Amino acid sequence: MANAAVKKQAQANLAAIKNLHTVSAIINALYIISYLLFRRPASIKSYLILSLPAWIIEYQLDKLGRPRYSPQNGSLISAGEDLSQAGLTELLWDIVYVTWGCDVLAFLIGRSWVWLLYLVIPVYGSYMAYTSFIGPMLKNRAAAASSDQPEPVGKKKEKKQKVKHVR
């Protein structure tokens, strides 16, 4: 049973990697063709610079998720990391999707200012950092500071506490 789950994950990873490479090749080819034929957008520098993170991430996702097989008998050694897991992997996919969106809009609209939409990534990252780490940490500090002062205890509660300590 466990081997079936590993094989299923390997197949899902292979499908995700194949789709990643196919869509990336199509979008990048369309961008380059639109630049060469129509000079839309006028500069290719922004495309090359801002697409570089997506290409690096594409390589990393391929490296992480590609299943490994035994060269002797072709059996599955490792299914690779789950490419649909939440967290950092999900953020990597989001960066690739935003890059593709900017690529498509840039060659459809023909303007390089579309790459300003790439600022969504650091804004989203800051939001996630605040809601996941910074905000809770600040709340915990405030709660710890307020808990340093002893709370006033009622007479009944004080008696119950004394009875518990006596037993």
C-alpha positions in Angstrom: 0.0 0.0 0.0 2.7 2.5 0.9 4.6 1.8 -2.3 1.4 2.8 -4.3 1.3 6.2 -2.6 5.0 6.8 -3.4 4.4 5.8 -7.1 1.3 8.1 -7.2 3.4 11.0 -5.9 6.1 10.2 -8.4 3.6 10.3 -11.2 2.0 13.6 -9.9 5.5 15.2 -9.7 6.4 14.1 -13.2 3.1 15.6 -14.5 3.7 18.8 -12.6 7.3 19.1 -13.9 6.2 18.4 -17.5 3.5 21.1 -17.3 5.9 23.5 -15.8 8.5 23.1 -18.6 5.8 23.1 -21.3 4.0 26.2 -20.2 7.4 28.0 -19.5 8.7 27.1 -23.0 5.4 28.4 -24.6 5.3 31.6 -22.7 9.0 32.4 -23.1 8.9 31.5 -26.8 5.8 33.8 -27.3 7.6 36.6 -25.5 10.8 36.3 -27.6 8.8 36.0 -30.9 6.7 39.1 -30.0 9.9 41.0 -29.2 11.7 39.9 -32.4 8.8 40.4 -34.8 6.9 43.3 -33.3 9.4 44.9 -30.9 6.8 44.6 -28.2 7.9 45.5 -25.5 10.7 47.8 -26.7 13.3 46.4 -24.2 14.2 42.9 -23.5 16.4 43.7 -20.5 13.6 43.7 -18.0 12.4 40.3 -19.3 15.8 38.7 -19.0 16.5 40.1 -15.6 13.1 39.5 -14.1 12.5 36.1 -15.6 15.8 34.8 -14.2 14.3 34.0 -10.8 11.5 32.0 -12.4 14.1 30.0 -14.5 16.1 29.3 -11.3 13.0 28.2 -9.5 11.9 26.1 -12.4 15.3 24.3 -12.2 15.0 23.9 -8.4 11.5 22.5 -8.6 12.6 20.0 -11.3 15.6 19.0 -9.1 13.4 18.6 -6.0 10.4 16.9 -7.5 11.9 14.6 -10.2 11.6 11.0 -9.2 14.8 8.9 -9.2 14.9 5.4 -10.6 17.5 2.6 -10.2 19.7 2.3 -13.3 20.0 -1.5 -12.8 16.3 -2.5 -12.8 14.4 0.8 -13.2 12.7 0.5 -9.8 11.7 3.7 -8.0 14.3 4.9 -5.5 12.7 8.2 -4.5 9.5 9.9 -5.5 11.1 13.3 -4.9 9.6 16.0 -2.7 5.9 16.6 -3.0 5.5 19.6 -5.3 2.0 20.3 -4.1 2.9 20.9 -0.5 2.2 24.1 1.3 4.8 26.5 2.5 8.0 27.3 0.6 7.2 25.1 -2.4 3.8 26.9 -2.7 5.6 30.2 -2.6 8.0 29.1 -5.4 5.1 28.1 -7.6 3.5 31.5 -6.9 6.7 33.3 -8.0 6.7 31.3 -11.3 3.0 32.1 -11.9 3.5 35.8 -11.3 6.4 35.8 -13.7 4.4 34.1 -16.3 1.6 36.6 -15.9 4.0 39.5 -16.3 5.5 37.8 -19.4 2.0 37.4 -21.0 0.8 40.9 -20.1 4.1 42.4 -21.4 3.9 40.8 -24.8 0.1 41.4 -25.1 0.2 45.0 -23.9 3.6 45.7 -25.3 4.8 47.8 -22.3 7.6 47.1 -19.9 5.8 48.8 -17.0 3.8 45.6 -16.6 6.9 44.3 -14.7 5.9 46.6 -11.9 3.3 43.9 -11.1 6.3 41.8 -10.0 6.2 43.9 -6.8 3.3 41.8 -5.7 5.9 39.1 -4.7 7.7 41.1 -2.0 4.4 42.7 -0.8 2.9 39.2 -0.4 6.1 37.9 1.3 6.0 40.8 3.8 2.3 40.1 4.5 3.0 36.4 5.1 6.0 37.2 7.3 3.9 39.6 9.4 0.9 37.3 9.8 2.9 34.1 10.3 5.9 35.3 12.4 6.1 39.0 13.3 2.5 39.6 14.4 2.3 36.5 16.6 5.7 37.2 18.1 4.6 40.7 19.0 1.4 39.4 20.5 3.3 36.9 22.6 5.6 39.6 23.9 2.7 41.8 24.9 1.0 38.8 26.6 4.2 37.9 28.5 4.6 41.5 29.6 1.1 41.6 31.0 1.4 38.2 32.7 4.4 39.3 34.7 2.1 41.2 37.0 0.1 39.0 39.3 -3.6 38.9 38.8 -5.8 39.8 41.7 -7.2 36.6 43.2 -10.7 36.4 44.7 -11.1 34.8 48.2 -12.9 31.7 46.9 -10.2 31.1 44.3 -7.5 31.6 46.9 -9.1 29.0 49.2 -9.2 26.5 46.4 -5.6 27.0 45.6 -4.6 26.5 49.3 -6.7 23.3 49.4 -5.0 22.0 46.3 -1.5 22.7 47.8 -2.4 21.0 51.1 -3.4 17.8 49.4 
